[in-house]
Amino acid sequence: MFVHTSIRTSNMDKSIDFYTKLFELKLVSRREIPQNNAEIAFLRDSEAKGSTLELTFYRNQKKFIQADYEDRVFDHLAFEVKDIEKTIAAMRKEKVTITDEPFKLSATGPMIAFVEDPDGTLIELIQRT
Protein backbone atom coordinates (compact mmCIF):
# COMPACT_ATOMS: atom_id res chain seq x y z
CA MET A 1 0.00 0.00 0.00
CA PHE A 2 1.31 3.43 -0.97
CA VAL A 3 1.44 5.61 2.17
CA HIS A 4 2.88 9.06 1.50
CA THR A 5 5.16 11.28 -0.54
CA SER A 6 7.77 13.46 1.13
CA ILE A 7 9.09 16.68 -0.36
CA ARG A 8 11.65 19.01 1.15
CA THR A 9 10.81 22.56 2.08
CA SER A 10 12.97 25.56 2.82
CA ASN A 11 10.28 27.10 5.04
CA MET A 12 7.87 24.83 6.90
CA ASP A 13 5.33 27.52 7.84
CA LYS A 14 5.19 28.91 4.31
CA SER A 15 4.70 25.44 2.80
CA ILE A 16 2.02 24.46 5.30
CA ASP A 17 0.20 27.72 4.55
CA PHE A 18 0.45 27.09 0.79
CA TYR A 19 -0.93 23.56 0.86
CA THR A 20 -3.63 24.19 3.47
CA LYS A 21 -4.84 27.42 1.89
CA LEU A 22 -4.74 26.56 -1.80
CA PHE A 23 -5.39 22.80 -1.71
CA GLU A 24 -7.48 22.65 1.46
CA LEU A 25 -5.22 20.03 3.00
CA LYS A 26 -5.38 19.64 6.76
CA LEU A 27 -2.31 19.55 8.99
CA VAL A 28 -2.42 16.10 10.63
CA SER A 29 0.80 16.28 12.61
CA ARG A 30 4.01 18.25 12.93
CA ARG A 31 7.06 17.25 14.93
CA GLU A 32 10.77 17.56 15.40
CA ILE A 33 13.20 14.82 14.36
CA PRO A 34 16.19 15.70 16.62
CA GLN A 35 18.53 12.99 15.30
CA ASN A 36 18.34 14.56 11.81
CA ASN A 37 18.03 18.18 12.96
CA ALA A 38 14.80 18.23 11.00
CA GLU A 39 11.10 18.87 11.28
CA ILE A 40 8.32 17.00 9.48
CA ALA A 41 4.66 17.74 8.91
CA PHE A 42 1.95 15.52 7.47
CA LEU A 43 -1.00 16.93 5.51
CA ARG A 44 -4.10 15.17 4.16
CA ASP A 45 -7.29 16.08 2.41
CA SER A 46 -10.18 16.62 4.83
CA GLU A 47 -11.87 13.35 3.84
CA ALA A 48 -8.61 11.35 4.06
CA LYS A 49 -9.23 9.86 0.62
CA GLY A 50 -5.94 10.69 -1.06
CA SER A 51 -2.32 10.10 -0.24
CA THR A 52 -0.58 11.93 2.58
CA LEU A 53 1.91 14.69 1.83
CA GLU A 54 4.94 14.87 4.11
CA LEU A 55 6.86 18.13 4.24
CA THR A 56 10.44 17.81 5.48
CA PHE A 57 12.62 20.69 6.64
CA TYR A 58 16.29 19.93 7.26
CA ARG A 59 17.81 22.74 9.31
CA ASN A 60 21.36 21.98 8.11
CA GLN A 61 20.47 22.16 4.41
CA LYS A 62 22.29 25.25 3.17
CA LYS A 63 21.53 25.02 -0.53
CA PHE A 64 17.94 24.78 -1.71
CA ILE A 65 17.74 25.07 -5.48
CA GLN A 66 15.44 23.10 -7.77
CA ALA A 67 17.20 21.63 -10.78
CA ASP A 68 16.18 22.88 -14.20
CA TYR A 69 13.11 21.04 -15.47
CA GLU A 70 15.08 18.72 -17.77
CA ASP A 71 17.45 17.75 -14.93
CA ARG A 72 14.91 16.97 -12.20
CA VAL A 73 14.72 13.51 -10.72
CA PHE A 74 11.32 14.09 -9.07
CA ASP A 75 8.75 15.21 -11.62
CA HIS A 76 5.58 16.46 -9.92
CA LEU A 77 2.75 16.10 -7.42
CA ALA A 78 -0.84 15.98 -8.74
CA PHE A 79 -4.04 17.31 -7.21
CA GLU A 80 -7.58 16.93 -8.51
CA VAL A 81 -9.52 20.21 -8.44
CA LYS A 82 -13.21 20.88 -9.03
CA ASP A 83 -12.79 24.06 -11.09
CA ILE A 84 -9.36 24.58 -12.63
CA GLU A 85 -10.06 28.15 -13.80
CA LYS A 86 -11.18 29.19 -10.31
CA THR A 87 -8.16 27.44 -8.78
CA ILE A 88 -5.75 29.16 -11.18
CA ALA A 89 -7.41 32.54 -10.47
CA ALA A 90 -6.97 32.04 -6.71
CA MET A 91 -3.34 31.06 -7.26
CA ARG A 92 -2.69 34.14 -9.38
CA LYS A 93 -3.93 36.31 -6.49
CA GLU A 94 -1.40 34.56 -4.24
CA LYS A 95 1.35 35.12 -6.85
CA VAL A 96 1.85 31.38 -7.42
CA THR A 97 4.01 30.57 -10.45
CA ILE A 98 1.82 29.11 -13.22
CA THR A 99 4.12 27.11 -15.49
CA ASP A 100 1.43 25.75 -17.86
CA GLU A 101 -1.98 27.33 -18.35
CA PRO A 102 -5.01 24.96 -18.41
CA PHE A 103 -5.11 22.66 -21.44
CA LYS A 104 -6.33 19.23 -22.55
CA LEU A 105 -4.04 16.47 -23.76
CA SER A 106 -6.92 15.13 -25.88
CA ALA A 107 -10.43 16.24 -26.83
CA THR A 108 -12.01 13.93 -24.26
CA GLY A 109 -9.33 14.07 -21.58
CA PRO A 110 -9.30 16.07 -18.35
CA MET A 111 -8.26 19.72 -18.19
CA ILE A 112 -4.80 20.05 -16.64
CA ALA A 113 -2.41 22.84 -15.66
CA PHE A 114 0.93 23.06 -13.85
CA VAL A 115 2.00 25.37 -11.03
CA GLU A 116 4.90 25.51 -8.58
CA ASP A 117 4.85 25.48 -4.79
CA PRO A 118 6.96 28.03 -2.84
CA ASP A 119 10.09 25.89 -3.33
CA GLY A 120 9.55 25.25 -7.03
CA THR A 121 8.09 21.76 -6.69
CA LEU A 122 5.97 21.19 -9.80
CA ILE A 123 2.28 20.49 -9.18
CA GLU A 124 -0.22 19.21 -11.74
CA LEU A 125 -3.82 20.36 -11.36
CA ILE A 126 -6.42 18.00 -12.83
CA GLN A 127 -10.08 18.83 -13.49
CA ARG A 128 -11.95 15.75 -14.59
CA THR A 129 -14.89 16.40 -16.90
MARMIMI-560608 format. One line per field, with one value per atom (N, C-alpha, C): residue in one letter; residue number from 1; atom name; y, z, x. Coordinates in steps of 0.001 Angstrom, whole numbers. Each point is the difference from the previous one (the first is absolute). Layout:
BEGIN
rest	A, ... .
nr	NUM, ... .
atom	CA, ... .
c2	Y, ... .
c3	Z, ... .
c1	X, ... .
This chain:
BEGIN
rest	M, M, M, F, F, F, V, V, V, H, H, H, T, T, T, S, S, S, I, I, I, R, R, R, T, T, T, S, S, S, N, N, N, M, M, M, D, D, D, K, K, K, S, S, S, I, I, I, D, D, D, F, F, F, Y, Y, Y, T, T, T, K, K, K, L, L, L, F, F, F, E, E, E, L, L, L, K, K, K, L, L, L, V, V, V, S, S, S, R, R, R, R, R, R, E, E, E, I, I, I, P, P, P, Q, Q, Q, N, N, N, N, N, N, A, A, A, E, E, E, I, I, I, A, A, A, F, F, F, L, L, L, R, R, R, D, D, D, S, S, S, E, E, E, A, A, A, K, K, K, G, G, G, S, S, S, T, T, T, L, L, L, E, E, E, L, L, L, T, T, T, F, F, F, Y, Y, Y, R, R, R, N, N, N, Q, Q, Q, K, K, K, K, K, K, F, F, F, I, I, I, Q, Q, Q, A, A, A, D, D, D, Y, Y, Y, E, E, E, D, D, D, R, R, R, V, V, V, F, F, F, D, D, D, H, H, H, L, L, L, A, A, A, F, F, F, E, E, E, V, V, V, K, K, K, D, D, D, I, I, I, E, E, E, K, K, K, T, T, T, I, I, I, A, A, A, A, A, A, M, M, M, R, R, R, K, K, K, E, E, E, K, K, K, V, V, V, T, T, T, I, I, I, T, T, T, D, D, D, E, E, E, P, P, P, F, F, F, K, K, K, L, L, L, S, S, S, A, A, A, T, T, T, G, G, G, P, P, P, M, M, M, I, I, I, A, A, A, F, F, F, V, V, V, E, E, E, D, D, D, P, P, P, D, D, D, G, G, G, T, T, T, L, L, L, I, I, I, E, E, E, L, L, L, I, I, I, Q, Q, Q, R, R, R, T, T, T .
nr	1, 1, 1, 2, 2, 2, 3, 3, 3, 4, 4, 4, 5, 5, 5, 6, 6, 6, 7, 7, 7, 8, 8, 8, 9, 9, 9, 10, 10, 10, 11, 11, 11, 12, 12, 12, 13, 13, 13, 14, 14, 14, 15, 15, 15, 16, 16, 16, 17, 17, 17, 18, 18, 18, 19, 19, 19, 20, 20, 20, 21, 21, 21, 22, 22, 22, 23, 23, 23, 24, 24, 24, 25, 25, 25, 26, 26, 26, 27, 27, 27, 28, 28, 28, 29, 29, 29, 30, 30, 30, 31, 31, 31, 32, 32, 32, 33, 33, 33, 34, 34, 34, 35, 35, 35, 36, 36, 36, 37, 37, 37, 38, 38, 38, 39, 39, 39, 40, 40, 40, 41, 41, 41, 42, 42, 42, 43, 43, 43, 44, 44, 44, 45, 45, 45, 46, 46, 46, 47, 47, 47, 48, 48, 48, 49, 49, 49, 50, 50, 50, 51, 51, 51, 52, 52, 52, 53, 53, 53, 54, 54, 54, 55, 55, 55, 56, 56, 56, 57, 57, 57, 58, 58, 58, 59, 59, 59, 60, 60, 60, 61, 61, 61, 62, 62, 62, 63, 63, 63, 64, 64, 64, 65, 65, 65, 66, 66, 66, 67, 67, 67, 68, 68, 68, 69, 69, 69, 70, 70, 70, 71, 71, 71, 72, 72, 72, 73, 73, 73, 74, 74, 74, 75, 75, 75, 76, 76, 76, 77, 77, 77, 78, 78, 78, 79, 79, 79, 80, 80, 80, 81, 81, 81, 82, 82, 82, 83, 83, 83, 84, 84, 84, 85, 85, 85, 86, 86, 86, 87, 87, 87, 88, 88, 88, 89, 89, 89, 90, 90, 90, 91, 91, 91, 92, 92, 92, 93, 93, 93, 94, 94, 94, 95, 95, 95, 96, 96, 96, 97, 97, 97, 98, 98, 98, 99, 99, 99, 100, 100, 100, 101, 101, 101, 102, 102, 102, 103, 103, 103, 104, 104, 104, 105, 105, 105, 106, 106, 106, 107, 107, 107, 108, 108, 108, 109, 109, 109, 110, 110, 110, 111, 111, 111, 112, 112, 112, 113, 113, 113, 114, 114, 114, 115, 115, 115, 116, 116, 116, 117, 117, 117, 118, 118, 118, 119, 119, 119, 120, 120, 120, 121, 121, 121, 122, 122, 122, 123, 123, 123, 124, 124, 124, 125, 125, 125, 126, 126, 126, 127, 127, 127, 128, 128, 128, 129, 129, 129 .
atom	N, CA, C, N, CA, C, N, CA, C, N, CA, C, N, CA, C, N, CA, C, N, CA, C, N, CA, C, N, CA, C, N, CA, C, N, CA, C, N, CA, C, N, CA, C, N, CA, C, N, CA, C, N, CA, C, N, CA, C, N, CA, C, N, CA, C, N, CA, C, N, CA, C, N, CA, C, N, CA, C, N, CA, C, N, CA, C, N, CA, C, N, CA, C, N, CA, C, N, CA, C, N, CA, C, N, CA, C, N, CA, C, N, CA, C, N, CA, C, N, CA, C, N, CA, C, N, CA, C, N, CA, C, N, CA, C, N, CA, C, N, CA, C, N, CA, C, N, CA, C, N, CA, C, N, CA, C, N, CA, C, N, CA, C, N, CA, C, N, CA, C, N, CA, C, N, CA, C, N, CA, C, N, CA, C, N, CA, C, N, CA, C, N, CA, C, N, CA, C, N, CA, C, N, CA, C, N, CA, C, N, CA, C, N, CA, C, N, CA, C, N, CA, C, N, CA, C, N, CA, C, N, CA, C, N, CA, C, N, CA, C, N, CA, C, N, CA, C, N, CA, C, N, CA, C, N, CA, C, N, CA, C, N, CA, C, N, CA, C, N, CA, C, N, CA, C, N, CA, C, N, CA, C, N, CA, C, N, CA, C, N, CA, C, N, CA, C, N, CA, C, N, CA, C, N, CA, C, N, CA, C, N, CA, C, N, CA, C, N, CA, C, N, CA, C, N, CA, C, N, CA, C, N, CA, C, N, CA, C, N, CA, C, N, CA, C, N, CA, C, N, CA, C, N, CA, C, N, CA, C, N, CA, C, N, CA, C, N, CA, C, N, CA, C, N, CA, C, N, CA, C, N, CA, C, N, CA, C, N, CA, C, N, CA, C, N, CA, C, N, CA, C, N, CA, C, N, CA, C, N, CA, C, N, CA, C, N, CA, C, N, CA, C, N, CA, C, N, CA, C, N, CA, C, N, CA, C, N, CA, C, N, CA, C, N, CA, C, N, CA, C .
c2	-1177, 1177, 1244, 920, 1267, 888, 559, 727, 1510, 500, 1444, 366, 1279, 578, 1102, 46, 1033, 927, 1301, 992, 913, 496, 917, 1411, 748, 1391, 851, 1214, 931, 832, -52, 766, -743, -673, -851, 784, 1137, 766, 452, 475, 462, -1146, -1170, -1155, -505, -52, -424, 966, 1294, 998, -194, -226, -204, -1182, -1146, -1208, -5, 605, 32, 1043, 1110, 1083, -297, -417, -155, -1386, -1011, -1354, -575, 802, -379, -1284, -213, -1125, 385, -982, 210, -487, 788, -396, -1102, -1189, -1152, -50, 220, 3, 764, 469, 736, -273, -417, -309, 123, 124, 70, -1407, -105, -1232, 386, -11, 508, -696, -1296, -725, 446, 623, 506, 1523, 640, 1456, 454, -627, 225, 142, 415, 82, -589, -732, -551, 395, 71, 275, -876, -526, -822, 724, 33, 653, -981, 92, -869, 799, -524, 635, -256, 849, -53, -1312, -681, -1281, -1193, 244, -1043, -1042, 455, -911, -170, 1053, -44, -382, 78, -294, 1125, -283, 990, 691, 1299, 769, 278, -389, 298, 1135, 1028, 1091, -221, 111, -213, 1229, 510, 1150, -427, -13, -321, 1311, 243, 1256, 205, -1076, 111, 163, -117, 128, 1456, 262, 1372, 426, -947, 293, -582, 827, -482, 555, -703, 439, -1178, 233, -1028, -82, -1200, -183, 528, 348, 366, -1151, 308, -995, -1275, 124, -1165, -855, 585, -707, -528, 187, -431, -1513, -527, -1427, -214, 850, -55, 882, -524, 762, 928, -550, 878, -721, 810, -458, 276, -658, 264, 111, 999, 223, 127, -681, 175, 1224, 853, 1199, -9, 645, 35, 968, 1173, 1040, 568, -415, 367, 1500, 626, 1441, 786, -402, 656, -221, -1205, -316, 836, 82, 800, 1472, 505, 1403, 267, -914, 142, -32, -847, -102, 1250, 575, 1257, 1097, 69, 1004, -186, -1248, -317, 52, 387, 121, -1331, -1080, -1330, -29, -634, -144, -1021, 444, -877, -351, -1265, -384, -398, -574, -393, 349, 854, 374, -1229, 17, -1155, -415, -1309, -574, -1448, -576, -1410, -733, -1205, -824, -617, -183, -539, 623, -134, 619, -502, -1236, -571, -123, 412, -142, 1098, -118, 1018, 1287, 1084, 1275, -55, 393, -4, 1322, 294, 1168, -349, 794, -222, 1298, -120, 1135, -454, 938, -346, 406, -809, 376, 1013, 499, 1040, -391, -1292, -459, -468, 202, -379, -1423, -717, -1352, 112, -729, 51, -743, 618, -578, 2, -1150, -124, 171, 827, 150, -763, -784, -812, 276, 411, 140, -1048, -972, -1060, 508, -339, 481, -955 .
c3	0, 0, 0, -886, -81, 1147, 772, 1220, -154, -403, -117, -933, -345, -763, 851, 68, 756, -958, 215, -749, 1003, -376, 882, -151, 1087, -8, 627, -467, 581, 1111, 102, 1008, 348, 1137, 374, 96, 679, 167, -1342, -867, -1322, -815, 54, -743, 574, 1304, 613, -401, 51, -398, -1456, -879, -1423, -218, 544, -252, 730, 1168, 708, -605, -419, -553, -1424, -859, -1413, -387, 799, -320, 1076, 1004, 1091, 707, 56, 779, 1465, 844, 1450, 594, 921, 709, 987, -194, 852, 1182, -279, 1076, -444, 1004, -243, 1180, -290, 1118, -394, 1015, -155, -146, -762, -129, 428, 1312, 515, -586, -228, -503, -1405, -749, -1339, -63, 1162, 51, -1033, 71, -995, 661, -791, 409, -1136, 340, -1004, 322, -1048, 154, -996, 424, -868, -271, -1276, -411, -808, 183, -724, -414, -982, -351, 1138, 122, 1152, 106, -1115, 23, 91, 42, 86, -1107, -1194, -1134, -802, -68, -814, 808, -641, 648, 967, 898, 957, -572, 223, -400, 1241, -44, 1089, -450, 805, -226, 945, -521, 811, -82, 1166, 81, 738, -713, 593, 345, 1258, 441, -496, -248, -450, -1519, -728, -1458, -350, -568, -318, -1398, -904, -1395, -318, -536, -330, -1359, -1043, -1367, -793, -625, -876, -1264, -469, -1268, -1130, -1122, -1176, -335, -649, -282, -615, -978, -704, 891, 1083, 866, 1288, 196, 1247, 66, 1182, 231, 383, 866, 401, -959, -589, -1011, 593, 596, 518, 953, 760, 784, -856, 283, -742, 968, -249, 808, -918, 343, -722, 563, -894, 401, -672, 635, -560, -1170, 132, -1017, -231, -1069, -247, -235, -685, -248, 1306, 878, 1307, 839, -51, 743, -501, -1310, -588, 372, -26, 362, 1446, 906, 1411, 152, -771, 69, -544, -1037, -539, 1070, 759, 1065, 1055, 206, 980, -620, -1258, -727, -165, -147, -255, -1447, -229, -1356, -764, -1117, -887, -1138, -92, -1047, -1292, 105, -1178, 257, -845, 100, -276, 431, -217, -1479, -208, -1344, 103, -1138, -74, -861, 440, -793, -1194, 154, -1080, 119, -1043, -28, 1130, 410, 1035, 1364, 75, 1245, 1003, 1191, 1029, -332, 605, -111, 1037, -411, 926, -94, 1032, 38, 946, -36, 899, 698, 1298, 829, 830, 727, 894, 1424, 958, 1403, 355, 1238, 355, -224, -45, -215, -1424, -874, -1401, -321, 948, -292, -982, -1092, -1035, 470, -251, 401, -1196, -302, -1063, 634, -643, 393, -1028, 460, -900, 269, -1037, 106, -920, 608, -791, -490, -1246, -569, 236 .
c1	838, -838, 886, -300, 726, -464, 940, -353, 117, 1172, 157, 1141, 41, 1099, 608, 1319, 686, 724, -164, 758, 686, 1146, 730, -537, 95, -407, 1094, 106, 964, -635, -1331, -722, -1278, -7, -1124, -1312, 7, -1237, -567, 863, -434, -601, 618, -509, -1322, -100, -1261, -1108, 274, -989, -419, 957, -280, -941, 344, -789, -1348, -64, -1287, -934, 541, -817, -474, 911, -336, -509, 321, -458, -917, -281, -894, 433, 1326, 502, -47, -89, -23, 1314, 537, 1213, -381, 569, -296, 957, 1276, 992, 1239, 729, 1236, 911, 1246, 896, 1458, 806, 1446, 575, 1068, 784, 1417, 288, 1284, 1225, -60, 1173, 404, -905, 312, 7, -180, -134, -1030, -1152, -1050, -1360, -938, -1395, -827, -1056, -898, -1434, -797, -1428, -741, -1137, -835, -1306, -405, -1237, -836, -1329, -939, -1203, -723, -1264, -985, -1004, -904, -766, -203, -719, 951, 1282, 1033, -149, -310, -164, 1288, 799, 1202, 1218, 1135, 1266, 370, 893, 481, 1238, 86, 1165, 830, 1269, 924, 916, 70, 935, 1176, 1218, 1191, 900, 382, 895, 1255, 1132, 1290, 704, 219, 588, 1439, 725, 1391, 131, -1091, 69, 263, 1145, 413, -433, -13, -316, -1369, -883, -1342, -381, 422, -237, -577, -1147, -571, 851, 211, 699, -878, 626, -777, -933, -1097, -1040, 566, 870, 540, 902, 521, 946, -612, -1295, -635, -135, 170, -225, -1467, -519, -1409, -782, -1076, -717, -1065, -1065, -1042, -949, -732, -1146, -1230, -1125, -1236, -1163, -841, -1193, -1206, -1080, -1254, -708, -502, -729, -1365, -968, -1358, -105, 619, -92, 1401, 629, 1393, 164, -953, 88, -78, -903, -140, 1261, 544, 1219, 1175, 152, 1083, -172, -1232, -252, 406, -347, 375, 1520, 651, 1459, 674, -562, 545, -27, -1097, -121, 1082, 414, 1039, 1402, 70, 1272, 738, -794, 560, 497, 1133, 531, -837, -590, -764, 951, 394, 953, -695, -1207, -783, -1459, -550, -1409, -874, -1271, -883, -72, 71, -101, -450, -395, -377, 1023, 359, 910, -732, -1317, -828, -1390, -785, -1331, -898, 186, -874, 678, 1249, 752, -306, 554, -216, 755, -421, 705, 1127, 1207, 1130, 757, 754, 881, 1141, 1066, 1127, 368, 299, 409, 1198, 601, 1101, -339, 450, -166, 1088, 47, 979, 1464, 294, 1372, 247, -971, 179, -378, -609, -472, -1162, 63, -1017, -1254, -1161, -1282, -939, -556, -1003, -1373, -832, -1393, -823, -969, -810, -1477, -730, -1449, -613, -616, -641, -1349, -330, -1262, -1132 .
